[in-house]
Amino acid sequence: MDIFLSVISIYFFILLGFLAKRKLKDELQEKSLVIISIYFLQPMLSFWGLSTKSIDTKLIGVPIIYMVISILCIVVSFFIAKSFFSNPKERSIVTVSSSIGNTGNLGIPIGIALFGADSIIYTSLINVANILILYTVGIYFYSRGQFSVKESLLNIVKLPLIWFAALALVLNALNIEIHSSLLNSLMMGAYAAMVLQLMIFGMFLYSVKLKHLNLKLIFHVGIIKFIIIPIISILVLKNLHLDEFIVGIILLEVLVPLAVTNVNLSSLYNCRPIDVTSLVLLSSLFFIPYILFIMYFFGKI
């Protein structure tokens, strides 16, 4: 019930975005909101998130393990995409989308529901690791749908989020505290980023038509997300001999539905945002019964 309520309460903002687009249609331009989110609000979110708590070096192992699993999954997805898709945009989506989960909007509250408040520090650090992957590897592959290798690499450094995150990490490492008034302002921007991100997803969702669903894309991303990634994750985690509490948290964060930010980046680089929206929606709908099964099954291994 806690998982269900966590998902429903968060996705209320998706409904607002859907209704707004349905009412206003062409008066409401998703691309403009995407630009505001990525270039202005997302940097505030990253800086605030990395500045609210001191990062203990003893905890760094958890996000590193998460990143290793994610990179392994991206490598496997890359070869699958290369084998089954000729369209460069579809290859990019298959390669990166399934490995970038909704570790922030869903991962943190569901972690609390399943593992209690002690999970927050771990899920927060994993979310930081996920953001770094999204805004480096994710940007590269979404750009590759229409840009060259050089241009795609340049697109990574053009976005301000990477630089704000780097600055926040440096300040955190040097134990330089941010004034509480400034943190409060950044917090406003951070929460605005999360709300706007969900509403943008709802706006794109309005444009999804069942008869136009890319079934080949849905099938391959679904297989990767819900079969291949769990297998890779379990193989890695079971061989590291970690505490069951840590294993459960990492497994949860790896398996959360596709991140809504996938829609933002695919829109920014014209990499089939409607197709990506349908993937995010379907993975979110399938997630609740799926994660209950996985957690039960994992406990019996």
Phi, psi and omega per residue, in radians:
M1 nan -0.696 3.131
D2 -1.076 -0.732 3.121
I3 -1.100 -0.798 -3.116
F4 -1.037 -0.824 -3.130
L5 -1.140 -0.641 3.122
S6 -1.090 -0.775 -3.131
V7 -1.186 -0.814 -3.089
I8 -1.093 -0.761 -3.108
S9 -1.146 -0.649 3.122
I10 -1.235 -0.707 -3.064
Y11 -1.373 -0.010 3.004
F12 -1.024 -0.623 -3.136
F13 -1.224 -0.486 3.046
I14 -1.134 -0.720 3.102
L15 -1.070 -0.703 3.111
L16 -1.069 -0.756 3.111
G17 -1.110 -0.710 3.116
F18 -1.082 -0.818 -3.121
L19 -1.159 -0.644 3.124
A20 -1.117 -0.761 3.136
K21 -1.191 -0.655 3.121
R22 -1.115 -0.647 -3.108
K23 -1.376 -0.784 -2.994
L24 -1.681 -0.405 3.118
K25 0.875 -2.096 -3.024
D26 -1.185 -0.237 3.082
E27 -1.237 -0.327 -3.115
L28 -1.967 1.938 -3.065
Q29 -1.758 2.007 -3.110
E30 -1.085 -0.689 -3.056
K31 -1.052 -0.665 3.130
S32 -1.120 -0.731 3.135
L33 -1.198 -0.612 3.079
V34 -1.053 -0.779 -3.136
I35 -1.110 -0.756 3.106
I36 -1.065 -0.758 -3.111
S37 -1.125 -0.874 -3.020
I38 -1.266 -0.696 -3.025
Y39 -1.580 -0.325 -3.071
F40 -2.149 -0.877 -3.035
L41 -1.455 -0.699 -3.141
Q42 -1.060 -0.703 3.056
P43 -1.035 -0.653 3.085
M44 -1.117 -0.714 3.132
L45 -1.065 -0.809 -3.109
S46 -1.165 -0.763 -3.120
F47 -1.132 -0.776 3.135
W48 -1.109 -0.805 -3.100
G49 -1.071 -0.593 -3.122
L50 -1.541 -0.049 -3.086
S51 -1.922 -0.198 -3.041
T52 -1.358 -0.433 -3.116
K53 -2.402 2.573 3.041
S54 -1.265 2.387 -3.112
I55 -1.586 1.925 3.137
D56 -1.361 2.230 -3.113
T57 -1.070 -0.405 3.122
K58 -1.209 -0.355 -3.091
L59 -1.644 -0.150 -3.025
I60 -1.097 -0.463 -3.103
G61 -1.027 -0.605 -3.090
V62 -1.134 -0.931 3.096
P63 -1.125 -0.501 3.099
I64 -1.146 -0.754 3.091
I65 -1.073 -0.747 3.110
Y66 -1.043 -0.756 -3.126
M67 -1.151 -0.693 3.119
V68 -1.077 -0.804 3.107
I69 -1.068 -0.772 -3.122
S70 -1.088 -0.758 3.138
I71 -1.146 -0.712 3.076
L72 -1.034 -0.746 -3.141
C73 -1.149 -0.667 3.115
I74 -1.144 -0.700 3.113
V75 -1.082 -0.820 3.115
V76 -1.091 -0.756 3.134
S77 -1.094 -0.618 3.131
F78 -1.055 -0.793 -3.116
F79 -1.251 -0.582 3.053
I80 -1.136 -0.800 3.140
A81 -1.085 -0.719 -3.129
K82 -1.149 -0.523 -3.106
S83 -1.408 -0.546 -2.980
F84 -1.996 -0.141 -3.084
F85 -2.280 2.337 3.086
S86 -1.734 -0.459 3.129
N87 -1.255 2.172 -3.068
P88 -1.083 -0.578 3.137
K89 -1.234 -0.714 3.091
E90 -1.139 -0.687 3.100
R91 -1.061 -0.724 3.138
S92 -1.107 -0.769 -3.125
I93 -1.107 -0.800 -3.136
V94 -1.104 -0.694 -3.078
T95 -1.112 -0.784 -2.907
V96 -1.940 -0.521 -2.958
S97 -1.097 -0.766 -3.043
S98 -1.218 -0.389 -3.112
S99 -1.565 -0.105 3.137
I100 -1.913 1.752 -3.027
G101 -1.681 2.980 -3.121
N102 -1.476 1.153 -3.045
T103 -1.285 -0.305 -3.126
G104 -1.576 -1.198 -3.065
N105 -1.101 -0.569 -3.119
L106 -1.934 -0.735 -3.026
G107 -1.045 -0.770 -3.097
I108 -1.191 -0.918 3.141
P109 -1.137 -0.616 3.121
I110 -1.253 -0.577 3.046
G111 -1.054 -0.711 3.098
I112 -1.127 -0.742 -3.124
A113 -1.097 -0.661 -3.066
L114 -1.562 -0.666 -2.979
F115 -2.093 -0.032 3.111
G116 1.514 3.137 -3.057
A117 -1.140 -0.400 3.139
D118 -1.124 -0.281 -3.114
S119 -1.411 -0.266 -2.978
I120 -1.042 -0.790 -3.098
I121 -1.081 -0.659 -3.134
Y122 -1.261 -0.799 -3.134
T123 -1.166 -0.555 3.107
S124 -1.170 -0.753 3.120
L125 -1.184 -0.654 3.076
I126 -1.118 -0.665 3.110
N127 -1.098 -0.670 3.072
V128 -1.078 -0.791 3.122
A129 -1.070 -0.698 3.138
N130 -1.135 -0.694 3.114
I131 -1.095 -0.719 3.135
L132 -1.106 -0.716 3.101
I133 -1.148 -0.770 -3.100
L134 -1.063 -0.770 -3.052
Y135 -1.602 0.210 2.980
T136 -2.158 -1.325 -3.141
V137 -1.094 -0.732 -3.127
G138 -1.073 -0.832 3.132
I139 -1.087 -0.711 -3.133
Y140 -1.018 -0.868 -3.065
F141 -1.263 -0.681 3.087
Y142 -1.136 -0.581 3.075
S143 -1.208 -0.612 -3.069
R144 -1.120 -0.208 3.073
G145 -1.091 -0.462 -3.141
Q146 -2.534 -0.041 3.140
F147 -1.963 2.798 3.069
S148 -1.298 3.010 3.116
V149 -1.044 -0.817 -3.130
K150 -1.077 -0.791 -3.134
E151 -1.133 -0.656 3.137
S152 -1.149 -0.690 3.087
L153 -1.155 -0.674 3.105
L154 -1.153 -0.578 3.124
N155 -1.074 -0.507 3.128
I156 -1.129 -0.824 -3.057
V157 -1.407 -0.200 3.130
K158 -1.314 -0.483 -3.082
L159 -1.399 2.350 -3.048
P160 -1.214 -0.368 -3.059
L161 -1.013 -0.732 -3.127
I162 -1.032 -0.739 -3.091
W163 -1.260 -0.654 3.092
F164 -1.181 -0.675 3.102
A165 -1.135 -0.728 3.126
A166 -1.102 -0.743 3.116
L167 -1.085 -0.762 3.140
A168 -1.102 -0.694 3.124
L169 -1.140 -0.709 3.116
V170 -1.105 -0.818 3.141
L171 -1.090 -0.692 3.127
N172 -1.131 -0.751 -3.132
A173 -1.138 -0.567 3.139
L174 -1.519 0.038 -3.138
N175 1.024 0.612 3.077
I176 -1.566 2.030 -3.081
E177 -1.452 2.451 3.077
I178 -1.561 2.387 -3.134
H179 -0.999 2.446 -3.067
S180 -1.030 -0.621 3.129
S181 -1.130 -0.700 3.111
L182 -1.188 -0.692 3.110
L183 -1.107 -0.653 3.111
N184 -1.113 -0.703 3.102
S185 -1.154 -0.726 3.106
L186 -1.122 -0.633 3.112
M187 -1.088 -0.686 3.088
M188 -1.051 -0.783 3.104
G189 -1.132 -0.637 -3.128
A190 -1.137 -0.813 3.133
Y191 -1.200 -0.598 3.066
A192 -1.104 -0.666 3.117
A193 -1.088 -0.759 -3.121
M194 -1.162 -0.741 3.135
V195 -1.153 -0.820 -3.121
L196 -1.106 -0.656 3.129
Q197 -1.059 -0.760 3.120
L198 -1.185 -0.669 3.129
M199 -1.187 -0.655 3.075
I200 -1.061 -0.717 3.086
F201 -1.034 -0.760 3.113
G202 -1.086 -0.637 3.115
M203 -1.146 -0.781 3.089
F204 -1.150 -0.576 -3.138
L205 -1.062 -0.550 3.118
Y206 -1.067 -0.511 -3.088
S207 -1.513 -0.117 3.140
V208 -1.322 2.179 3.100
K209 -2.016 2.290 -3.077
L210 -0.987 -0.673 -3.085
K211 -1.264 -0.238 -3.127
H212 -1.851 0.183 3.140
L213 -1.099 2.400 3.109
N214 -1.491 1.563 -3.016
L215 -1.125 -0.625 3.113
K216 -1.110 -0.747 3.124
L217 -1.145 -0.783 3.136
I218 -1.056 -0.744 -3.117
F219 -1.090 -0.872 -3.065
H220 -1.206 -0.729 3.110
V221 -1.151 -0.679 3.104
G222 -1.087 -0.753 3.116
I223 -1.085 -0.774 3.141
I224 -1.128 -0.843 -3.037
K225 -1.169 -0.769 -2.956
F226 -1.841 -0.055 3.092
I227 -2.200 -0.986 -3.043
I228 -1.218 -0.818 -3.128
I229 -1.080 -0.779 3.075
P230 -1.044 -0.665 3.136
I231 -1.124 -0.828 3.119
I232 -1.055 -0.774 -3.099
S233 -1.093 -0.823 -3.112
I234 -1.130 -0.700 3.118
L235 -1.080 -0.756 3.134
V236 -1.177 -0.862 -3.041
L237 -1.160 -0.672 -3.108
K238 -1.216 -0.371 -3.136
N239 -1.634 -0.038 3.141
L240 -1.688 -0.180 3.100
H241 0.952 0.864 -3.140
L242 -1.551 2.884 3.034
D243 -1.079 2.487 -3.092
E244 -1.041 -0.582 3.115
F245 -1.073 -0.813 3.136
I246 -1.180 -0.721 3.130
V247 -1.051 -0.785 -3.141
G248 -1.091 -0.700 3.142
I249 -1.154 -0.829 -3.133
I250 -1.095 -0.739 3.137
L251 -1.090 -0.736 3.101
L252 -1.035 -0.836 -3.065
E253 -1.180 -0.539 3.090
V254 -1.224 -0.545 -2.998
L255 -1.687 -0.093 -3.139
V256 -1.029 2.725 -3.090
P257 -1.014 2.901 3.117
L258 -0.949 2.441 -3.115
A259 -1.187 2.441 3.088
V260 -1.092 -0.478 3.129
T261 -1.087 -0.395 3.020
N262 -0.948 -0.669 3.138
V263 -1.152 -0.760 3.140
N264 -1.031 -0.847 -3.075
L265 -1.235 -0.666 3.102
S266 -1.136 -0.584 3.074
S267 -1.226 -0.751 -3.115
L268 -1.039 -0.649 -3.091
Y269 -1.897 0.327 3.069
N270 0.911 0.788 -3.116
C271 -1.901 1.159 3.073
R272 0.888 1.049 -3.095
P273 -1.075 -0.534 3.125
I274 -1.167 -0.733 3.084
D275 -1.093 -0.733 3.140
V276 -1.145 -0.672 3.095
T277 -1.036 -0.766 3.133
S278 -1.117 -0.631 3.107
L279 -1.149 -0.754 3.110
V280 -1.089 -0.765 -3.131
L281 -1.082 -0.884 -3.069
L282 -1.153 -0.660 3.111
S283 -1.166 -0.571 3.126
S284 -1.230 -0.697 3.140
L285 -1.167 -0.646 -3.081
F286 -1.415 -0.286 -2.952
F287 -1.146 -0.775 -3.004
I288 -1.059 -0.949 3.106
P289 -1.149 -0.547 -3.096
Y290 -1.173 -0.829 -3.081
I291 -1.173 -0.574 3.075
L292 -1.110 -0.725 3.114
F293 -1.149 -0.800 -3.097
I294 -1.100 -0.776 -3.129
M295 -1.118 -0.666 3.092
Y296 -1.153 -0.815 -3.110
F297 -1.120 -0.744 -3.107
F298 -1.115 -0.601 3.131
G299 -1.183 -0.323 -3.112
K300 -1.715 -0.069 -3.090
I301 -1.256 nan nan
